[in-house]
Structure formats: structure tokens, C-alpha cells
């Protein structure tokens, strides 16, 4: 009996250790009708360079978008982040098979099941096409329904009206503003607006997104 109990204890310890080696959020492909979200890898660097040229959003002072010259390091940093439990995706348009942007879960708080969702940008031609709505739907459905997150957090520059509008249209609620939160590349000081969607709010957000996509 003692030998059996010892064996069971060792098995539980091994199982627990294996679980700790795994990240809560997985590097998986998420497929929709409009887009497919692919785990970001080095093969996406050149397509992302082409995508970011459409709109040149890196020139906006309040946007966190890489220039073509920064793209390789941007992707490398995202891949390194994935090893620490974050998950980055390239967004592929199903109709053309072109990579049209990127998004990611970052600063993932596995203990409290609360990731941040951001680093999202698309080629300008993808604005108001359903690409962002379906991308967010796929990500939120995965993290709320499969991973049972208790909340998803969004952050953006207080000056970024386009980003704030997009987050609010999702149904996220503003939690507050982090004043003088970050020093930007140009030396300016950023106030950061914080939003979130809670697990109990997901059914309403989901219904809203599905209505838009229909």
C-alpha cells in the first residue's frame, strides 16, 4: 500500500511539473471566415513589411507600430515573448492569402487568468472591413471560452482616438487612465487609457461582434 501511495504522489508531482512547463495560452492557429490568425514567426517579416507600408502608421506619434526597418526585431521580440507565455499572431486575409497585420496577447497574468490584448495594427486598406472585428472575436472566444479568462485588458495612448473608438466599439469598459505612464520614442509622455472586458460581459460582447460580422 505504501509503495502504491508513493507512486501516486510521484505521478502527481511529475504531472504538476509538466503543467508548469506549459504556457497557459498556446501558440495555435485560429481560423475565421475572413481571417486566419497564425502564430507569428520569421517567415512573416517580409509580408508584414509590405502590410505596414499601406498607411505608414508608424509615422503617427501616438501609435505603437513598427517601421519596415524595425520589423525583423519586432517579430523577434514577439517570438521571445511567446516563450514567456505571451502569444503573437500574424493576421492573414483568407480571400487573398496576404498577411495584413498583427496582434497579440501580452503581459499575460496566468495566475489571475488575465491577459492584455494589443500590439494590433493592420494595413490601412483593412480598416472597416471586418478584419479587426473577426480577429478580436477569434481571440476573445479562445481566451474566454477555451482558456476561461476572467478578464481581458486593453491599453492605448490617450491621444489615439481611432484605437479608443475601436476598443469601445468592442464593448470594453474604461477602467481608468494611467497618467504620465510611459516615455515615448520622441520623448513625449504618454497617458495610457485602460479598458477591460470581463468574463460575465463576454456573452454580450460576443453577440455584438457576431451581429457586426453577419
C-alpha positions in Angstrom: 0.0 0.0 0.0 2.8 2.4 0.9 4.5 1.7 -2.4 1.3 2.4 -4.3 0.8 5.7 -2.4 4.4 6.8 -3.1 3.9 6.0 -6.8 0.7 8.1 -6.9 2.5 11.0 -5.2 5.4 10.9 -7.6 3.0 10.8 -10.6 1.1 13.9 -9.3 4.4 15.8 -8.8 5.5 14.9 -12.4 2.2 15.9 -13.8 2.3 19.2 -11.9 5.9 19.9 -13.2 4.8 19.1 -16.8 1.9 21.6 -16.4 4.3 24.3 -15.1 6.4 23.8 -18.3 3.4 24.6 -20.4 2.1 28.1 -21.1 -1.5 28.9 -20.3 -2.0 30.4 -23.7 -1.0 28.2 -26.6 0.6 29.1 -29.9 -2.3 27.9 -32.0 -3.9 28.9 -35.3 -7.3 30.5 -35.1 -9.5 30.3 -38.2 -12.4 32.5 -39.2 -14.4 33.3 -42.3 -12.4 36.5 -43.1 -9.0 35.9 -41.5 -6.8 33.3 -40.1 -4.5 34.1 -37.1 -1.2 32.4 -37.4 1.4 32.1 -34.6 4.0 34.8 -35.5 7.3 33.5 -37.0 10.2 34.8 -39.0 8.5 34.0 -42.3 6.0 36.8 -41.6 8.7 39.5 -41.5 8.7 40.4 -45.2 4.8 40.2 -45.6 4.5 42.4 -42.6 6.9 45.0 -44.1 4.6 45.1 -47.1 1.5 45.4 -44.9 2.8 48.3 -42.8 3.7 50.3 -45.9 0.0 50.5 -46.6 -0.8 53.5 -44.5 2.6 54.1 -42.9 1.1 54.2 -39.5 4.5 54.1 -37.8 4.7 57.8 -38.6 1.9 58.6 -36.2 3.4 59.9 -33.0 0.9 58.1 -30.7 0.8 54.7 -32.4 3.0 51.8 -31.5 3.6 50.5 -35.0 7.0 49.3 -36.3 8.5 50.8 -39.4 9.7 48.3 -42.1 13.3 48.7 -40.8 12.2 47.7 -37.3 10.0 44.8 -38.4 12.6 42.0 -38.0 13.4 43.0 -34.4 9.7 43.5 -33.8 8.9 39.9 -34.8 12.0 38.5 -32.9 10.8 40.2 -29.7 7.3 38.8 -30.2 8.7 35.3 -30.6 10.8 35.6 -27.5 7.7 36.9 -25.6 5.9 33.7 -26.7 8.4 31.7 -24.7 7.3 33.6 -21.6 3.6 32.9 -22.0 2.6 35.6 -24.4 1.2 34.8 -27.8 1.6 36.9 -31.0 -0.3 36.3 -34.3 0.1 37.4 -38.0 -3.3 38.2 -39.5 -3.8 36.5 -42.9 -6.7 37.6 -45.1 -8.4 34.4 -46.3 -9.5 35.8 -49.6 -6.1 36.9 -50.9 -3.8 34.9 -48.5 -1.9 38.1 -47.8 -0.6 39.0 -44.4 -2.4 42.2 -43.5 -1.4 42.9 -39.9 -0.6 41.5 -36.5 -2.0 41.3 -32.9 -1.0 39.6 -29.7 -1.7 38.7 -26.1 1.0 40.2 -23.9 1.8 40.8 -20.2 -0.2 37.6 -19.6 -1.1 37.1 -15.9 -1.6 33.4 -15.9 -2.3 33.2 -12.1 -5.2 35.5 -12.4 -6.2 34.4 -16.0 -5.9 38.0 -17.2 -4.1 38.8 -20.5 -3.6 42.1 -22.2 -4.7 42.2 -25.9 -2.9 44.7 -28.1 0.1 45.5 -30.4 -2.6 45.4 -33.0 -2.2 47.1 -36.4 -3.4 46.4 -39.9 -2.7 47.7 -43.4 -4.8 50.9 -43.9 -6.9 49.1 -46.6 -8.2 46.7 -44.0 -9.9 49.4 -41.9 -13.7 49.0 -41.7 -13.6 45.6 -43.5 -14.4 43.2 -40.7 -10.8 42.2 -40.3 -10.4 43.7 -36.8 -13.9 42.6 -35.6 -13.3 39.0 -36.6 -9.7 39.0 -35.3 -10.9 40.2 -31.9 -13.8 37.7 -31.9 -11.5 34.8 -32.5 -9.1 35.9 -29.8 -11.7 36.7 -27.2 -13.7 33.5 -27.9 -10.5 31.5 -27.5 -9.4 33.2 -24.3 -12.8 33.3 -22.6 -14.4 30.0 -23.8 -11.4 27.8 -24.0 -8.9 29.3 -21.5 -11.6 30.6 -19.1 -10.0 34.0 -18.6 -11.7 36.2 -16.0 -10.8 39.4 -17.9 -9.0 40.8 -20.9 -7.3 44.2 -20.7 -6.7 46.7 -23.4 -4.4 49.8 -23.3 -3.9 52.7 -25.6 -2.5 56.2 -25.9 -4.9 58.8 -24.6 -4.4 60.7 -27.9 -5.2 57.7 -30.1 -8.9 58.3 -30.8 -9.0 55.7 -33.5 -7.8 53.0 -31.1 -10.0 54.1 -28.3 -13.0 54.1 -30.6 -12.2 50.6 -31.8 -11.8 49.3 -28.2 -15.1 50.9 -27.1 -17.0 49.6 -30.1 -16.0 46.1 -28.9 -17.9 46.7 -25.7 -14.9 47.1 -23.4 -15.4 49.4 -20.4 -12.8 52.0 -19.3 -11.1 51.2 -16.0 -9.1 54.4 -15.8 -6.2 56.4 -17.0 -2.5 55.8 -16.0 -1.2 59.4 -16.0 2.4 60.0 -17.2 2.7 56.3 -17.8 5.3 56.0 -20.5 8.1 57.9 -22.2 7.6 57.6 -26.0 10.3 57.3 -28.6 10.1 61.0 -29.3 10.5 61.9 -25.6 6.8 62.8 -25.1 5.0 61.5 -22.0 2.1 59.1 -22.7 -1.1 58.9 -20.6 -2.4 55.4 -21.0 -6.2 54.6 -21.1 -7.0 51.2 -19.7 -10.1 49.2 -20.7 -11.3 45.7 -19.9 -13.9 43.0 -20.8 -14.9 40.7 -18.0 -15.9 37.1 -18.3 -19.5 37.8 -17.5 -19.6 40.6 -20.1 -18.3 38.3 -22.9 -21.8 36.9 -24.0 -23.0 40.5 -24.8 -19.7 41.4 -26.5 -19.8 38.1 -28.4 -23.4 38.8 -29.6 -22.3 42.4 -30.7 -19.4 41.1 -32.7 -21.4 38.3 -34.3 -24.0 40.9 -35.3 -21.3 43.1 -36.9 -19.8 40.1 -38.8 -23.2 39.0 -40.1 
